[in-house]
Amino acid sequence: MYLTIRHDTSYRYEATVHYSIQQLRLTPASGAAQVVRRWSIDAPGKLDATFDAYGNVLHTLVINKPHSEIRLHVSGEVDTIPLVDGLLRDAVGPIPLEHFTCATRLTEADAAIRELAQAVPSLASSANLIELSEQIVQRVKYNPGITEVTSTAAHALALGNGVCQDHAHLMLACCRARGIPARYVSGYIEPGEVPPEGTSSGAPHGASHAWVDVWLDGKGWISIDVTHAAFASEIYCRLAVARDYEAAAPVRGRRIGGLEEQLKVSVTVTAQLSQ
């Protein structure tokens, strides 16, 4: 599949900002699931590029003169590669697998999560992971505006409502509670595709998305879209991986001044068959 992606972000501030720093994980890398054909980021300043500890492309934007808005424009084209039952042909990666068995603030397992993690007797196969995803979306209905980016997996489960980020964090929490390595994935999904069988009622068609990779011994990383209870496929573009959203967020920043902030985000993803 050939994906064309456009991602516009604007921040407007009530008062003058005197200094701001933004960390951008908005650049996909070529790998087992995709080949990046073209990619660009337009920003109001110089972007310093490096890689973070997880191997994600990381750009840092520093603006040290007075400003009242920041506009980011991302665009590109990516060829995606079909995966068989979500199996990535990647190696372990730069981080030891044990790192992805450790809970984070967002994925700490409480008693309810540990009970949910045992809803599927075994997590030794790809089918088991889909079954656990179905359990998660049955317990946590897709309902935007209820949780925040700072919400924990335990909080979303208690509410019974959440979004794709919450579904991903719950899957991570359940897998890690059973000692299985799992990592958070941020990226995009082509929204025009008919949702696969098993989609939960009210599941999103938005283009920004979050899902997970789960490590199965003897197989490797299995990429699972928990919200749709399906394997990630060629309609997905991967941006970054980490232990949770906080370490894989597309944009994170700090500023001095500005008072209230108004954020607007527009993402479009279109697909056509690869030539």
Secondary structure per residue as TSV (DSSP state, phi and psi in degrees):
chain	resnum	aa	ss	phi	psi
A	1	M	-	360.0	143.3
A	2	Y	E	-111.1	112.8
A	3	L	E	-102.0	133.7
A	4	T	E	-110.6	126.3
A	5	I	E	-125.5	137.2
A	6	R	E	-134.8	130.7
A	7	H	E	-138.7	109.0
A	8	D	E	-111.2	132.4
A	9	T	E	-130.4	132.8
A	10	S	E	-133.8	137.1
A	11	Y	E	-116.3	126.9
A	12	R	E	-120.9	139.0
A	13	Y	E	-116.8	145.8
A	14	E	E	-67.0	-32.7
A	15	A	E	-131.7	173.4
A	16	T	E	-66.5	134.7
A	17	V	E	-95.4	129.9
A	18	H	E	-93.3	-25.4
A	19	Y	E	-157.2	136.5
A	20	S	E	-144.6	149.7
A	21	I	E	-134.3	131.7
A	22	Q	E	-124.8	135.6
A	23	Q	E	-107.2	123.5
A	24	L	E	-114.2	119.3
A	25	R	-	-109.5	72.1
A	26	L	-	-123.9	18.8
A	27	T	-	-124.1	112.8
A	28	P	-	-72.2	157.2
A	29	A	-	-115.6	149.7
A	30	S	-	-71.7	143.4
A	31	G	S	-169.7	-154.4
A	32	A	S	-66.3	-24.7
A	33	A	S	-105.1	-8.2
A	34	Q	E	-165.0	157.3
A	35	V	E	-127.8	121.7
A	36	V	E	-83.2	120.2
A	37	R	E	-90.1	-41.2
A	38	R	E	-154.1	142.0
A	39	W	E	-156.6	139.6
A	40	S	E	-149.3	149.8
A	41	I	E	-126.6	123.3
A	42	D	E	-101.9	126.3
A	43	A	-	-140.5	158.4
A	44	P	S	-82.8	51.7
A	45	G	S	163.1	175.9
A	46	K	-	-71.8	135.7
A	47	L	E	-104.4	121.8
A	48	D	E	-94.0	120.8
A	49	A	E	-101.0	140.6
A	50	T	E	-157.7	-168.5
A	51	F	E	-121.6	142.5
A	52	D	-	-85.2	-176.1
A	53	A	T	-63.3	-23.8
A	54	Y	T	-91.3	0.0
A	55	G	S	87.9	6.6
A	56	N	-	-75.4	145.4
A	57	V	E	-69.6	127.1
A	58	L	E	-125.6	122.3
A	59	H	E	-108.6	139.2
A	60	T	E	-115.3	128.3
A	61	L	E	-115.5	122.5
A	62	V	E	-118.2	127.1
A	63	I	E	-121.5	111.4
A	64	N	-	-113.1	27.3
A	65	K	S	-125.6	156.6
A	66	P	-	-56.5	135.5
A	67	H	E	-152.7	156.7
A	68	S	E	-118.8	-3.3
A	69	E	E	-156.8	158.9
A	70	I	E	-133.7	129.6
A	71	R	E	-121.7	130.0
A	72	L	E	-120.3	131.4
A	73	H	E	-125.2	120.2
A	74	V	E	-117.3	135.6
A	75	S	E	-150.5	153.7
A	76	G	E	176.3	177.3
A	77	E	E	-130.6	137.8
A	78	V	E	-135.4	131.1
A	79	D	E	-89.4	120.9
A	80	T	E	-100.3	154.0
A	81	I	-	-114.9	127.5
A	82	P	-	-58.5	139.8
A	83	L	-	-112.0	139.3
A	84	V	S	-87.4	113.9
A	85	D	T	51.1	37.7
A	86	G	T	73.5	6.8
A	87	L	B	-76.6	120.2
A	88	L	-	-86.9	141.0
A	89	R	-	-91.8	22.5
A	90	D	-	-77.9	157.2
A	91	A	-	-77.4	-176.8
A	92	V	S	-55.2	-43.8
A	93	G	-	109.9	-178.7
A	94	P	S	-74.9	-13.5
A	95	I	S	-108.3	132.1
A	96	P	-	-57.3	145.8
A	97	L	G	-57.3	-33.2
A	98	E	G	-58.8	-30.4
A	99	H	G	-60.1	-33.9
A	100	F	G	-87.3	6.3
A	101	T	G	-99.3	-4.7
A	102	C	S	-89.7	133.2
A	103	A	-	-70.4	154.2
A	104	T	-	-119.5	177.0
A	105	R	G	-56.5	-38.6
A	106	L	G	-81.0	-16.6
A	107	T	G	-122.2	19.4
A	108	E	-	-65.2	133.2
A	109	A	-	-90.4	123.9
A	110	D	-	-97.7	-171.5
A	111	A	H	-62.5	-38.0
A	112	A	H	-67.0	-38.6
A	113	I	H	-68.8	-41.4
A	114	R	H	-62.6	-36.1
A	115	E	H	-66.3	-43.8
A	116	L	H	-62.0	-38.4
A	117	A	H	-61.7	-26.4
A	118	Q	T	-91.9	3.4
A	119	A	S	-64.8	-24.8
A	120	V	S	-111.6	117.2
A	121	P	S	-56.0	-37.3
A	122	S	-	-131.1	145.4
A	123	L	-	-120.9	40.4
A	124	A	S	-93.0	-6.2
A	125	S	S	-133.4	164.0
A	126	S	H	-61.5	-39.7
A	127	A	H	-62.0	-36.5
A	128	N	H	-62.1	-38.2
A	129	L	H	-67.3	-38.4
A	130	I	H	-64.5	-40.3
A	131	E	H	-62.1	-42.0
A	132	L	H	-65.6	-38.6
A	133	S	H	-59.2	-42.1
A	134	E	H	-62.5	-39.3
A	135	Q	H	-63.1	-40.5
A	136	I	H	-65.5	-47.0
A	137	V	H	-73.7	-19.3
A	138	Q	H	-71.8	-35.7
A	139	R	H	-83.7	-29.9
A	140	V	S	-125.7	100.2
A	141	K	E	-72.3	144.2
A	142	Y	E	-68.9	117.7
A	143	N	-	-153.9	95.2
A	144	P	T	-67.7	151.8
A	145	G	T	90.9	-2.5
A	146	I	S	-92.2	-43.4
A	147	T	S	-103.9	169.8
A	148	E	-	-117.6	170.1
A	149	V	T	-65.5	-18.2
A	150	T	T	-91.6	-1.9
A	151	S	-	-69.2	142.5
A	152	T	-	-89.0	164.1
A	153	A	H	-60.8	-41.0
A	154	A	H	-62.9	-38.9
A	155	H	H	-65.9	-44.3
A	156	A	H	-62.7	-40.7
A	157	L	H	-64.8	-40.5
A	158	A	H	-65.2	-37.1
A	159	L	H	-73.0	-32.3
A	160	G	T	76.7	14.7
A	161	N	E	-141.5	152.0
A	162	G	E	176.5	-169.1
A	163	V	-	-128.0	-172.5
A	164	C	H	-58.9	-35.5
A	165	Q	H	-61.2	-41.9
A	166	D	H	-67.6	-40.4
A	167	H	H	-60.5	-42.6
A	168	A	H	-63.4	-45.3
A	169	H	H	-63.8	-36.1
A	170	L	H	-66.4	-40.7
A	171	M	H	-62.8	-43.2
A	172	L	H	-60.6	-45.4
A	173	A	H	-62.4	-43.0
A	174	C	H	-65.2	-46.0
A	175	C	H	-63.2	-45.8
A	176	R	H	-66.8	-32.6
A	177	A	H	-61.9	-23.3
A	178	R	T	-105.1	12.9
A	179	G	T	76.9	19.3
A	180	I	-	-101.8	126.3
A	181	P	-	-63.9	136.0
A	182	A	E	-152.0	143.7
A	183	R	E	-132.9	151.9
A	184	Y	E	-81.9	142.0
A	185	V	E	-125.9	129.0
A	186	S	E	-108.5	149.5
A	187	G	E	174.0	-148.8
A	188	Y	E	-130.2	154.6
A	189	I	E	-131.8	140.5
A	190	E	-	-75.2	115.8
A	191	P	T	-81.5	-9.5
A	192	G	T	-81.0	-12.3
A	193	E	S	-68.2	136.9
A	194	V	-	-63.9	127.7
A	195	P	-	-57.7	141.7
A	196	P	-	-67.1	163.0
A	197	E	T	-57.2	138.7
A	198	G	T	98.1	-0.1
A	199	T	-	-62.2	137.1
A	200	S	-	-73.4	151.0
A	201	S	T	-61.8	131.6
A	202	G	T	82.3	10.2
A	203	A	-	-63.1	151.6
A	204	P	-	-77.3	157.0
A	205	H	-	-117.1	14.7
A	206	G	-	-67.8	158.3
A	207	A	S	-88.6	-27.8
A	208	S	E	-82.9	138.7
A	209	H	E	-150.7	165.8
A	210	A	E	-139.9	140.9
A	211	W	E	-150.2	-165.7
A	212	V	E	-137.4	156.8
A	213	D	E	-113.3	132.2
A	214	V	E	-119.4	133.7
A	215	W	E	-88.5	123.2
A	216	L	E	-112.9	123.2
A	217	D	T	-58.1	136.0
A	218	G	T	86.4	-10.1
A	219	K	T	-121.4	-60.4
A	220	G	E	128.9	-156.3
A	221	W	E	-77.5	127.5
A	222	I	E	-109.6	123.5
A	223	S	E	-93.9	120.0
A	224	I	E	-124.6	126.6
A	225	D	E	-90.7	99.6
A	226	V	T	-64.7	-41.4
A	227	T	T	-57.7	-37.6
A	228	H	T	-99.2	3.2
A	229	A	T	47.6	52.0
A	230	A	E	-148.3	161.7
A	231	F	E	-74.0	142.7
A	232	A	-	-64.2	142.6
A	233	S	-	-133.6	-160.0
A	234	E	T	-76.2	-0.2
A	235	I	T	-91.3	7.1
A	236	Y	E	-109.8	142.2
A	237	C	E	-120.1	123.8
A	238	R	E	-86.4	133.9
A	239	L	E	-104.7	-53.8
A	240	A	E	-151.8	154.5
A	241	V	E	-126.4	152.4
A	242	A	E	-169.6	-170.5
A	243	R	S	-77.0	-26.1
A	244	D	S	-163.6	-174.9
A	245	Y	H	-59.4	-40.3
A	246	E	H	-58.3	-33.5
A	247	A	H	-94.1	-5.1
A	248	A	H	-123.2	7.5
A	249	A	-	-57.2	134.9
A	250	P	S	-58.4	-38.2
A	251	V	E	-138.6	128.1
A	252	R	E	-137.9	144.2
A	253	G	E	-162.8	173.7
A	254	R	E	-139.2	156.4
A	255	R	E	-150.4	161.8
A	256	I	E	-115.1	117.5
A	257	G	E	93.8	-172.0
A	258	G	-	99.9	-27.7
A	259	L	-	53.2	-127.0
A	260	E	S	-72.7	147.8
A	261	E	E	-118.4	138.9
A	262	Q	E	-115.0	119.3
A	263	L	E	-108.8	133.0
A	264	K	E	-128.9	132.5
A	265	V	E	-131.0	133.8
A	266	S	E	-132.1	123.7
A	267	V	E	-128.2	129.7
A	268	T	E	-128.9	136.4
A	269	V	E	-131.9	123.9
A	270	T	E	-120.4	153.2
A	271	A	E	-132.5	148.3
A	272	Q	E	-145.5	158.5
A	273	L	-	-65.2	138.4
A	274	S	-	-65.0	145.1
A	275	Q	-	-74.5	360.0
